[in-house]
Amino acid sequence: MDYLLTDEQKMIQELSHKIAEEKLRPVAAKYDQTEQFPWDVLKLIADADLFGLFIPEDYGGMGVSVFNLCLATEELSRACGGIAVCYAASALGTFPIILFGSEEQKKKYLPDLAKGAKLAAFALTEPEAGSDAGSIKTSARKEGNYYILNGTKHFITNGGEAEVYIVVAMTNKSKGARGASAFIVEKGSKGFSFGKKEDKLGIRASVTSELIFNECKVPAENLLSKEGMGFIVTMKTFDMSRPGVAAQALGIAQGALELAVKYARQRQQFAKSISSFQGIQWMLADMATEIEAARALVYASARMIDSGAKDVGRDSAMAKLFASDVAMKVTTDALQIFGGYGYMRDYPIEKYIRDAKITQIYEGTNQIQRNIIALALIKDLAK
């Protein structure tokens, strides 16, 4: 479908597609197997200025655009969801600074993030606090001109590789969710170390690891906004970032469909291409239709965010929910078209189904997305 992209957006899409095909696809299997962090590929992405797509021009970027971020993430994910999430996760860690950072914080951190010279990460999840983010135990106590952080975060994308971390910690546990605050913590800070690196089912090119804070001293000026704003920072960030997860899912689904179509045309059974069988044709038709519906929703939600609309939580959740469910269905059907060969690691399609699964889980499980959507619906109808 024609989404009426501007010339600039078409250029971003074409450039991202070129990088994906020429630089990501040839090494996707290698990074999936070795779990080595793809710094060399990320440098190429940085050299193409793709890290600047979501950062204001005043700080070295090309202007805040969730839509442009989605275009790039979708194309990169067509070739490798794991490498693509290294890029997109830096946007997740950058958005809190864009949304809530002081002028000094923005000037200090955003230029390097815009150049891709440094990566960012967002640290909320803990061993006992996933969807129930209000149960976080990492604490931050004020001592003079510093906050002292103690606790452990886990399942942190870009953990150990990023230089800039947004960390949510409790400054006043008696206030519950309203007692959480958000901090910018730099890699190398005293008392800040990295723990277990997770061995994952999919997106294995990305690093997912523990962050450990043991009497970690963070300058008071690294507090984002003010004390007690931690969950507002988190929710507003997710409202802005979830279309990026949706775009990752969309790209994975599109890449799987393209592989399935190519294989179906080549594979011969009963002296004819299996693409001539109605059963296969109907599967491909459903896959393509579902992907296009997901793309329309993802693009619409991203454009709405860029327009400055205030209440975007429901639509952002819808995009993430629908696109990730589509990705899981499409990759499963694509593997089915490959038959027994699809189950073998000699063929690329099994990686797509492994990479797709996480999009239904991180930045809020799809069950949580349904809660967000339903509560917004009920609230709107009660007006």
Secondary structure, DSSP 4 states (H G I P E B T S, - for coil): ------HHHHHHHHHHHHHIIIIIGGGHHHHHHH----HHHHHHHHHTTGGGGGS-GGGTSS---HHHHHHHHHHHHHH-HHHHHHHHHHHHHHHHHHHH--HHHHHHHHHHHHHTSS-EEEE--BTTBSS-GGG---EEEEETTEEEEEEEEEEEETTTT-SEEEEEEES-GGGGGGGEEEEEEETT-TTEEEEEEP--SS-TTS-EEEEEEEEEEEEGGGEESSTT-HHHHHHHHHHHHHHHHHHHHHHHHHHHHHHHHHHHHH-EETTEEGGGSHHHHHHHHHHHHHHHHHHHHHHHHHHHHHTT-S--HHHHHHHHHHHHHHHHHHHHHHHHHHGGGGGSTTSTHHHHHHHHHGGGTTTS-HHHHHHHHHHHHHHHHT-
